[in-house]
């Protein structure tokens, strides 16, 4: 992929961008409950003890093969019960743990920064829950970077996604791996990619266009494929895999 000419940057999605037939075929036979709701990680990856040392308790309420895990479904349920600052931060810590992979790099700084910007987090959360991706994303981004230090789009779009489960339109996760897959389809979402890392502080227009794109793919599908199924497939790089 890196050897071909990069598509020209456009702030919003190209008009003719469609999912490959191979991806549609794959997702048409995919069980959403298994692929999305039960998508989670266990103790070995989440490292609850790391968080406990920082005053944060991470719960693993689901199970897989007898082992405790934290799933998307668990995070949806937590977000649905946010009622105050403490429950809002609890959701955020669990989203950070779920979304950090095997690395907790900069999470100390994220924790400290987010504690100092609870009002911004609440505004963004409420906008996401209120079917307003533009305000939700725009609340946490500024020209040149994130409004909350060390809490950029790759992380805060996950937070907005879990806040907006029952919203239409809803927020979706956007990170470097998703951007790389969209680049391979013909959408360069940023003016430059340093070393082709595909990590970027995307424009608000770009994020809103991205969410609308995946919603349009879902609406046009002849099967029960949801927008977040497309998001995970883009993250997993399943565009051309059999």
C-alpha positions in Angstrom: 0.0 0.0 0.0 2.8 2.4 0.8 4.2 2.2 -2.7 1.2 3.7 -4.5 0.5 7.3 -4.9 -1.3 8.9 -1.9 -4.8 10.2 -2.6 -5.1 13.9 -2.4 -6.2 15.4 0.9 -9.9 16.2 1.3 -11.4 17.4 4.5 -14.6 15.5 3.8 -15.2 12.1 2.3 -15.0 11.7 -1.5 -18.4 11.3 -3.0 -17.8 7.9 -4.5 -16.2 6.2 -1.5 -17.9 2.8 -1.0 -17.0 -0.3 1.0 -15.4 -3.2 -1.1 -17.7 -6.0 -2.0 -15.4 -8.4 -0.1 -15.9 -6.4 3.1 -19.7 -6.4 2.6 -19.7 -10.1 2.0 -17.6 -10.7 5.1 -19.7 -8.5 7.4 -23.0 -9.8 6.0 -22.3 -13.1 7.7 -20.9 -11.6 10.9 -22.8 -11.8 14.2 -22.8 -8.3 15.6 -23.3 -9.5 19.2 -20.1 -11.4 18.9 -18.2 -8.9 16.8 -19.2 -5.7 18.7 -20.9 -6.3 22.0 -18.6 -9.0 23.2 -15.4 -7.4 21.8 -13.3 -7.0 24.9 -10.0 -7.6 26.7 -9.0 -9.5 29.8 -6.8 -8.9 32.7 -3.5 -9.7 30.9 -4.1 -6.7 28.5 -6.0 -4.3 30.8 -3.6 -4.6 33.8 -6.1 -3.6 36.5 -3.2 -3.5 39.0 -1.6 -0.7 37.0 -4.7 1.4 37.4 -5.2 0.6 41.1 -1.7 2.1 41.8 -3.1 5.4 40.4 -6.3 5.3 42.4 -8.5 3.9 39.7 -10.5 0.7 39.9 -11.1 -1.1 36.7 -13.9 -3.7 36.7 -14.0 -6.7 34.3 -17.8 -7.6 34.5 -18.1 -10.0 31.6 -16.4 -13.3 31.0 -14.9 -15.2 28.1 -13.9 -18.8 28.5 -14.2 -18.4 32.2 -11.8 -15.4 32.3 -13.1 -11.9 33.3 -13.1 -9.3 30.5 -14.2 -5.8 29.8 -16.4 -5.6 26.6 -18.0 -2.9 24.5 -21.3 -4.0 25.9 -20.0 -3.3 29.4 -18.9 0.1 28.4 -22.2 0.9 26.8 -24.0 0.0 30.0 -21.6 2.1 32.1 -22.1 5.1 29.9 -25.9 4.7 30.0 -25.7 5.1 33.8 -23.6 8.3 34.0 -25.3 10.7 36.4 -22.5 12.7 38.0 -18.8 13.5 37.7 -17.6 10.4 39.4 -19.6 8.0 37.1 -18.5 10.1 34.1 -14.8 9.6 35.1 -15.4 6.0 35.8 -16.5 5.5 32.2 -13.6 7.4 31.0 -11.0 5.4 32.9 -12.6 2.1 31.7 -12.6 3.4 28.1 -8.9 4.4 28.4 -8.1 0.9 29.8 -10.1 -0.8 27.0 -8.6 1.4 24.3 -4.9 1.4 25.4 -4.0 -2.0 24.0 -0.9 -3.4 25.7 0.6 0.0 26.2 -0.3 2.5 28.9 2.1 5.2 27.5 1.0 8.7 28.5 -2.0 7.4 30.5 -0.6 8.9 33.7 -0.7 12.3 32.0 -4.1 11.6 30.5 -5.5 10.8 33.9 -4.1 14.0 35.4 -5.3 16.2 32.5 -8.8 14.7 32.3 -9.3 15.3 36.1 -8.7 19.0 35.4 -11.2 19.2 32.6 -14.3 17.5 33.8 -16.6 20.3 32.5 -15.3 19.8 29.0 -15.7 16.0 29.2 -19.3 16.4 30.4 -20.2 18.9 27.6 -18.8 16.5 25.0 -20.4 13.4 26.6 -23.8 15.1 26.7 -23.5 16.3 23.1 -22.6 12.7 22.0 -25.5 11.3 23.9 -27.7 14.0 22.4 -27.0 13.0 18.8 -24.6 15.9 18.0 -21.3 14.5 16.8 -20.2 17.9 15.6 -20.5 19.6 19.0 -19.2 16.5 20.8 -16.0 16.3 18.7 -15.6 20.1 18.5 -15.8 20.5 22.2 -12.6 18.4 22.6 -10.5 19.6 19.6 -8.8 22.9 18.8 -6.7 24.2 16.0 -3.4 22.3 16.2 -4.3 19.8 18.9 -6.6 18.5 21.6 -8.2 20.8 24.2 -7.3 18.4 27.0 -3.6 17.7 26.9 -2.7 14.1 26.0 -6.3 13.3 25.2 -6.5 13.4 21.4 -9.1 12.1 18.9 -7.9 8.5 18.9 -8.8 8.3 22.6 -11.6 10.8 23.0 -13.6 9.4 19.9 -13.8 6.2 21.9 -15.2 8.0 24.8 -17.8 9.7 22.5 -18.6 6.5 20.8 -19.6 4.7 24.1 -21.6 7.8 25.1 -23.7 7.7 22.0 -25.0 4.1 21.7 -28.6 5.0 21.2 -28.1 8.3 19.3 -28.8 9.0 15.7 -26.5 10.2 14.3 -23.9 8.7 16.6 -20.2 9.2 17.2 -17.8 6.5 16.0 -14.2 5.6 16.8 -11.5 7.2 14.6 -7.9 6.4 15.0 -4.7 5.9 12.9 -5.6 2.3 11.9 -9.1 3.4 10.7 -7.5 6.3 8.8 -5.0 4.0 7.2 -7.8 1.8 5.9 -9.7 4.7 4.5 -6.6 6.0 2.8 -6.3 2.7 1.0 -9.8 3.2 -0.3 -9.0 6.7 -1.5 -9.6 9.2 1.3 -6.6 11.0 2.7 -8.1 12.6 5.8 -5.2 14.9 6.7 -2.9 17.2 4.8 0.1 15.2 5.7 1.0 11.9 7.4 4.3 12.1 9.1 6.0 8.8 8.3 2.6 7.5 7.2 1.7 7.0 10.9 -1.9 8.1 10.0 -2.3 9.7 13.5 -3.8 13.1 13.3 -5.9 15.8 15.0 -8.6 15.6 12.4 -10.8 18.6 11.6 -14.3 18.6 13.0 -15.7 18.5 9.5 -13.6 15.4 8.8 -14.9 13.6 11.8 -18.5 14.4 11.1 -18.1 13.4 7.5 -16.5 10.1 8.6 -19.4 9.3 11.0 -21.9 10.1 8.2 -20.0 7.9 5.7 -20.1 4.8 7.9 -23.8 5.5 8.7 -24.5 5.7 5.0 -22.7 2.4 4.3 -24.8 0.8 7.0 -28.0 2.3 5.6 -27.2 1.1 2.1 -26.3 -2.4 3.2 -28.8 -5.1 2.3 -27.9 -6.9 5.6 -27.9 -5.8 9.2 -24.5 -4.3 9.2 -24.1 -1.4 11.6 -21.8 1.6 11.3 -19.6 0.4 14.2 -19.2 -3.0 12.5 -17.6 -1.1 9.6 -15.5 0.9 12.1 -14.1 -2.3 13.6 -13.5 -3.9 10.2 -11.5 -0.8 9.1 -9.5 -0.9 12.4 -8.8 -4.6 11.8 -7.7 -4.0 8.2 -10.2 -6.4 6.7 -10.7 -4.5 3.4 -9.3 -7.2 1.1 -8.8 -10.2 3.4 -10.8 -13.4 2.3 
